[in-house]
Amino acid sequence: MGGNDFNFIKQRLGLTKSAELKLGSPFDYKKNAKLILPQGMPDPSESPAQYENAVCERIKQYVAQTDGRAFVLFTSYRMLQNCAKRLTPWFAQHNLALYTQGEGMPRTLMLERFRNDSRSVLFGADTFWQGVDVPGDALQNVIITKLPFSVPDQPLLQARMESIRERGGNPFMEYQIPEAVIKLKQGFGRLIRTKTDTGQVIILDPRVQTKPYGRLFLESLPECHTIYDS
């Protein structure tokens, strides 16, 4: 589903017959990348305030490990702005530059400044999960704050989900999970852009470990050294 087969895209395109080929990556993820899964995080859907508190603490912990050089990817601008406001004093105390999407600086300029400043962190949302290329030592740390489920507040998405319901399907399993799996893979892919890149990806959302659908997300990612950080 989503990450390891072609069913999702075939359904989206209306294909009933196709020739499929899945190719491996040219990058040695086992050698060059670590996946860190923190333990004991609150569930964001059950305790959102406690979850945001814990996310801020974990951002400090993992940003300190690489002394900046980090992307922090958010699924909502509200949470991005809340965390940026709360963490600004900590970044100032540690003399780390913080670039925050949505504060008026063009994306290209944010990326240029991030690439040229080794002691910097970039907080990004939607458009930073894909199509952003920072090869080399400038980016060694990607922190994913939450699994990127879409919010069904757009008419087109609502219509797609209603169509699945009408034929007796499960919109969450058939659409929202495969879509989120693809977006998580894209976020993970920000880390390793060349054969010599190294670094770590941290997924702060505990549902990737605690929910039955979590294995779909983990199985979609490249095989790399996984650390369960307690």
C-alpha positions in Angstrom: 0.0 0.0 0.0 1.3 3.4 -1.0 5.0 2.7 -0.3 5.7 -0.8 -1.6 3.3 -1.3 -4.5 1.6 0.6 -7.3 -2.1 0.2 -6.3 -2.5 3.7 -5.0 -1.3 5.4 -8.2 -3.1 2.9 -10.4 -6.3 3.7 -8.7 -5.7 7.5 -9.0 -5.0 7.1 -12.7 -7.8 4.6 -13.3 -5.4 1.9 -14.6 -6.6 -1.7 -14.7 -3.6 -3.1 -16.6 0.0 -1.8 -16.5 3.7 -2.9 -16.6 5.4 -2.2 -13.3 9.0 -1.9 -12.3 10.4 -1.0 -8.9 14.1 0.1 -8.9 16.4 0.3 -5.9 18.2 3.4 -4.7 21.8 4.2 -5.7 22.4 5.4 -2.1 23.8 3.2 0.7 21.3 4.0 3.4 22.5 1.2 5.7 25.9 2.9 5.9 25.0 6.5 5.6 21.6 7.1 7.4 20.2 6.5 10.8 16.5 6.4 11.6 15.7 7.5 15.2 12.4 6.6 16.8 12.0 8.3 20.2 10.2 6.3 22.9 7.6 7.6 25.3 6.2 10.4 23.1 2.5 11.4 23.8 -0.1 10.6 21.1 -0.7 13.8 19.1 -4.3 12.9 18.4 -5.1 12.2 22.1 -2.9 14.8 23.9 -2.0 17.5 21.4 -0.8 20.1 24.0 1.4 17.5 25.7 2.6 16.3 22.4 3.7 19.8 21.3 5.6 20.3 24.6 7.4 17.0 24.0 8.2 17.9 20.4 9.8 21.2 21.5 12.0 19.3 24.0 13.0 16.7 21.4 13.8 19.3 18.8 16.3 20.8 21.2 17.8 17.4 22.0 18.3 16.4 18.4 19.3 19.8 17.0 22.0 19.9 19.7 23.4 16.5 18.4 24.3 18.0 15.0 24.9 21.6 16.2 22.3 22.8 13.7 22.4 21.6 10.1 18.8 20.5 10.6 15.4 20.6 8.8 12.4 20.4 11.1 9.3 19.4 9.0 5.8 20.3 10.2 2.4 19.3 8.9 0.7 22.6 10.0 1.8 26.2 10.1 0.1 26.7 13.4 2.3 24.1 15.1 5.4 25.4 13.2 4.8 28.9 14.5 4.0 27.8 18.0 7.3 25.8 18.2 9.3 28.6 16.6 8.0 31.1 19.2 8.7 28.8 22.1 12.2 27.7 20.9 13.5 31.1 19.7 15.1 31.9 23.1 16.8 28.5 23.1 18.2 29.0 19.6 19.5 32.5 20.7 21.1 31.0 23.8 23.0 28.5 21.7 23.8 31.0 18.9 22.0 29.0 16.2 20.2 30.7 13.3 16.5 29.8 12.9 14.8 30.2 9.6 11.1 29.9 9.7 8.8 29.4 6.7 5.9 31.9 6.6 7.7 34.9 8.0 8.1 36.6 4.6 11.5 35.4 3.4 11.3 33.7 0.0 12.0 30.0 0.0 15.0 30.3 -2.3 16.6 32.9 0.0 15.9 30.8 3.1 17.6 27.8 1.5 20.6 29.8 0.3 21.2 31.2 3.8 20.7 27.7 5.4 23.2 26.2 3.0 25.8 28.9 3.8 25.4 28.8 7.6 26.5 25.5 9.2 25.0 26.5 12.5 21.4 26.9 11.4 18.0 25.2 11.5 15.1 25.6 9.1 11.5 25.1 10.2 9.4 24.2 7.1 5.9 22.9 6.3 4.2 21.6 3.1 6.6 22.7 0.3 9.7 21.7 2.2 8.8 18.0 2.3 9.6 17.7 -1.4 11.6 19.3 -4.2 14.2 20.8 -1.8 17.8 19.8 -2.4 20.6 20.5 0.1 23.4 18.1 -0.6 26.6 17.8 1.5 27.3 18.6 5.1 24.9 21.5 5.3 22.0 19.1 6.1 22.7 16.2 8.4 19.5 16.1 10.4 15.8 15.8 9.4 13.3 15.9 12.2 9.7 14.9 11.2 7.3 16.3 13.8 4.2 14.4 12.8 3.0 11.8 10.2 1.8 13.9 7.2 -1.8 13.0 7.0 -3.9 15.3 4.9 -6.7 17.2 6.5 -10.0 16.5 4.6 -10.9 20.2 4.4 -10.6 20.7 0.6 -13.6 20.0 -1.6 -11.5 17.8 -4.0 -10.2 15.6 -1.1 -13.7 15.4 0.4 -15.1 14.3 -2.9 -12.4 11.6 -3.3 -13.1 10.3 0.2 -16.9 10.3 -0.3 -16.4 8.4 -3.6 -14.5 5.7 -1.7 -17.2 5.5 1.0 -19.9 5.2 -1.6 -18.3 2.0 -3.1 -17.9 0.6 0.4 -14.3 1.4 0.9 -12.3 2.9 3.8 -11.0 6.4 2.9 -8.4 6.4 5.7 -6.8 3.1 4.6 -7.3 3.5 0.9 -6.4 7.2 0.5 -5.1 9.1 3.5 -2.6 6.4 4.6 -1.1 5.8 1.1 -0.9 9.5 0.5 0.8 10.1 3.9 3.2 7.2 3.3 4.4 8.8 0.0 4.8 12.2 1.7 6.8 10.7 4.5 9.2 9.1 2.0 9.6 12.5 0.4 10.4 14.1 3.7 12.9 11.3 4.5 14.5 11.8 1.1 15.6 15.3 2.0 18.5 13.9 3.9 20.5 11.8 1.5 21.0 13.7 -1.9 24.4 12.3 -3.0 26.3 9.0 -2.4 28.6 10.7 0.2 25.8 12.4 2.3 25.3 11.1 5.8 22.9 11.9 8.6 19.9 11.0 10.7 16.1 11.2 10.4 14.0 11.4 13.5 10.3 10.6 13.4 8.7 12.1 16.6 5.2 10.8 16.0 4.7 7.7 18.2 1.9 6.4 16.0 4.5 5.0 13.6 5.3 2.6 16.4 2.0 2.2 18.3 -0.7 2.0 15.6 -1.2 -1.0 13.3 -0.8 1.1 10.2 2.6 2.4 11.5 4.4 -0.6 9.9 3.2 0.6 6.5 5.2 3.8 7.0 8.3 2.1 8.3 8.3 -0.5 5.6 8.1 2.2 3.0 11.4 3.8 4.1 14.9 2.7 2.9 16.5 0.0 5.0 18.8 1.8 7.4 20.2 1.5 11.0 17.2 2.1 13.3 17.6 3.4 16.8 14.8 3.3 19.4 15.8 6.2 21.6 14.6 6.0 25.2 
